[in-house]
Amino acid sequence: MRLPILMYHKIDRIPPRARHLRNYVLPEQFAAQLGALAQWGYETIPFARWLAYRAGATAPALPRRPIILTFDDGYRSTYDVAWPLLARFRCVATVFLVSELIGKTNAWDPDEPPEPLLGETEIAAMQAGGITFESHGQTHAPLTTLPPERALAELTASRDTLTRLLGAPVRVVCYPYGKQNALVRTLARAAGYEAAVIARRRLNTGRTDPFRLARIRVDFRTTLPRLRWTLWRLRWGPRA
């Protein structure tokens, strides 16, 4: 079984002063992608189902072509724009939250226009609607630049805060800025996570390191033919 994981940030119009344009996918593009994924036979699943499959669980069975959709940072646009589209196409997704900045703005990104992040009310509504939430660290600090004890504290505090907020296990961490190494992976395991994601254009199998689950980045330049070709090529190419 091969699992693609797609990485999104913001489903929204690109504001005039935006610098990191690759963080954006336009709403109409996202809607077209969700429709196309369904036509191509993909079915969205949460991380819990993939982790259960890896652990040997036989029920519930995975769909023939599972796929996980992820959103980094927890922008308010995920609630305002992405969630209604996900609901329309009956898709589930996972949002990685920065636990200390819930209900605030993207303070880690001073060069970008301030954007509101999801608050507790929006998170609760989305969770009730089938969206799952995992960790993107406590403050979005790059973990490889921190002393080990500080990195462990970031990972642990985020997981503890989100577990209390969600009333559900927090199993997966998305390394802020994608910064990770062997030590950070060890610390993530020590903090109680079961898996972690990175940015790498590969599909995942049961043999993939669970703390280096690969994700395919999607941005405003990703056309449907390009997305389809990427998924087809990776499906028949080298295993992660």
C-alpha positions in Angstrom: 0.0 0.0 0.0 1.4 3.4 -1.0 0.2 6.6 0.7 0.5 10.1 -0.7 0.3 13.0 1.8 -0.4 16.4 0.3 0.9 19.5 2.1 -1.1 22.8 2.0 -0.8 26.0 3.9 -3.4 28.6 2.9 -6.5 28.2 0.7 -7.1 31.8 -0.1 -6.6 34.7 -2.4 -3.0 36.0 -2.5 -2.8 39.4 -0.8 -0.7 42.1 -2.5 2.1 42.1 0.1 2.5 38.4 0.4 6.1 37.2 0.0 5.8 33.4 0.4 3.6 32.8 -2.6 4.1 29.1 -2.5 2.0 29.0 0.7 -1.1 29.8 -1.3 -3.6 27.7 -3.3 -6.6 29.6 -4.7 -10.0 28.4 -3.6 -11.1 27.4 -7.1 -7.9 25.4 -7.6 -8.4 23.6 -4.3 -12.0 22.7 -5.3 -10.8 21.4 -8.6 -8.1 19.3 -6.9 -10.6 17.7 -4.5 -12.9 16.8 -7.3 -10.1 15.4 -9.4 -8.7 13.3 -6.5 -12.2 11.7 -6.1 -12.3 11.0 -9.9 -8.9 9.5 -9.8 -10.1 7.0 -7.1 -8.5 8.6 -4.0 -10.2 8.6 -0.6 -9.0 10.9 2.2 -8.2 9.3 5.6 -6.9 10.7 8.9 -3.4 9.7 10.3 -5.0 7.4 12.9 -6.1 5.0 10.2 -2.7 4.9 8.6 -1.0 4.4 11.9 -3.4 1.6 12.8 -2.7 0.0 9.4 1.0 0.2 10.1 0.5 -1.4 13.5 -1.2 -4.4 11.8 -4.9 -3.5 12.4 -7.1 -5.1 9.8 -10.3 -3.1 10.5 -11.4 -0.7 9.3 -9.7 -1.6 6.1 -7.9 1.2 4.2 -9.5 2.3 0.9 -7.9 1.1 -2.4 -6.2 4.5 -2.8 -5.8 6.3 0.5 -4.6 9.9 0.7 -4.0 12.3 3.6 -4.5 16.0 3.2 -2.6 18.3 5.6 -2.6 22.0 6.4 0.3 23.6 8.2 0.1 26.4 10.7 -3.7 26.5 11.3 -4.7 29.7 9.5 -8.3 31.0 9.9 -8.7 30.6 6.2 -8.7 26.9 6.7 -12.0 27.3 8.5 -13.4 30.1 6.3 -12.4 28.7 2.9 -10.9 25.2 3.0 -13.3 23.5 5.4 -16.5 24.3 3.4 -14.9 22.9 0.3 -13.7 19.8 2.1 -17.2 19.2 3.4 -18.7 19.7 -0.1 -16.5 16.9 -1.4 -16.8 14.8 1.7 -13.1 14.9 2.5 -11.3 14.8 5.8 -8.0 16.5 6.5 -5.5 17.2 9.2 -4.5 20.6 10.5 -1.1 21.1 12.3 -1.5 23.7 15.0 1.0 26.0 16.7 -0.2 25.5 20.3 0.9 28.7 21.9 -0.5 30.9 19.0 -4.1 29.5 18.8 -6.4 32.4 18.3 -3.5 34.8 17.6 -1.6 35.5 14.4 1.5 34.1 12.5 4.0 35.8 14.7 6.8 33.5 13.5 6.6 35.1 10.1 7.2 38.9 10.6 7.9 39.5 6.9 4.4 38.3 5.9 1.1 40.2 6.5 -0.3 39.2 9.8 -3.0 36.6 9.4 -5.4 35.3 12.0 -5.0 31.7 13.2 -7.7 29.3 14.2 -9.3 29.9 17.6 -10.7 27.4 20.0 -14.3 27.9 18.7 -13.3 27.2 15.0 -11.2 24.2 16.1 -14.1 22.7 18.0 -16.5 23.1 15.1 -14.0 21.6 12.6 -13.2 18.7 14.9 -17.0 18.0 15.3 -17.1 18.0 11.5 -14.4 15.3 11.1 -11.3 17.4 10.8 -8.4 16.2 12.9 -5.6 18.3 14.5 -2.0 17.5 15.3 1.1 19.4 16.5 3.2 22.0 14.7 5.2 22.8 17.8 4.6 25.2 20.6 5.9 28.4 19.0 6.9 27.3 15.5 10.6 27.4 16.5 13.0 25.5 14.2 13.8 22.6 16.4 17.3 21.9 15.0 18.5 25.3 16.2 17.4 24.8 19.8 19.3 23.1 22.6 17.9 19.5 23.0 16.2 20.3 26.3 14.4 23.3 24.8 13.4 21.3 21.7 12.0 18.5 23.9 10.1 21.1 25.9 8.6 22.6 22.7 7.5 19.2 21.5 6.1 18.1 24.9 4.3 21.3 25.7 2.6 21.4 22.3 1.4 17.8 22.6 0.1 18.3 26.1 -1.7 21.6 25.4 -3.4 20.2 22.3 -4.4 16.9 24.0 -6.2 18.9 26.6 -7.8 21.2 24.1 -8.9 18.5 21.7 -9.8 15.8 24.3 -8.1 13.4 21.9 -4.6 11.9 21.4 -2.1 14.0 19.5 0.0 11.5 17.6 1.8 13.4 14.8 4.1 16.3 14.7 4.9 18.5 11.7 8.5 19.8 12.2 8.4 23.6 12.0 10.1 24.8 8.7 10.7 21.2 8.0 13.8 21.3 10.2 14.7 17.9 11.5 17.6 15.5 12.1 18.2 12.3 13.9 18.3 14.1 17.3 15.0 15.9 16.7 13.4 12.6 15.6 14.5 11.0 18.8 13.1 13.9 20.8 9.8 13.7 19.0 9.5 10.0 19.9 10.5 10.8 23.5 7.8 13.5 23.7 5.2 10.8 22.9 4.5 11.2 19.2 4.0 8.2 17.0 4.9 9.8 13.7 6.1 13.0 12.1 6.0 14.6 8.6 8.6 16.2 6.4 8.5 17.8 2.9 9.7 15.2 0.3 8.2 14.2 -3.0 7.7 10.6 -2.2 4.9 8.2 -1.3 4.9 6.3 2.0 4.7 2.6 2.6 4.7 0.4 5.6 8.5 0.5 5.5 8.8 4.3 5.6 10.3 5.7 8.8 7.2 7.0 10.7 9.1 10.0 11.8 9.9 11.0 8.2 6.6 10.6 6.5 6.9 12.3 3.1 4.5 15.0 1.9 4.0 16.5 -1.6 3.8 20.2 -1.5 0.9 21.8 -3.4 0.8 25.5 -4.3 -0.8 28.0 -6.7 1.3 26.7 -9.5 0.1 23.1 -9.2 -2.1 22.4 -12.1 -4.3 19.3 -12.3 -2.2 17.6 -15.0 0.9 18.3 -12.9 -0.7 16.8 -9.7 -1.9 13.8 -11.6 1.5 13.2 -13.2 3.2 13.5 -9.8 0.9 11.0 -8.1 1.2 8.6 -11.0 4.9 8.8 -11.3 5.5 8.4 -7.6 3.1 5.5 -7.4 5.1 3.5 -9.9 8.5 4.9 -8.9 11.0 4.2 -6.0 9.5 3.5 -2.6 10.1 6.0 0.3 
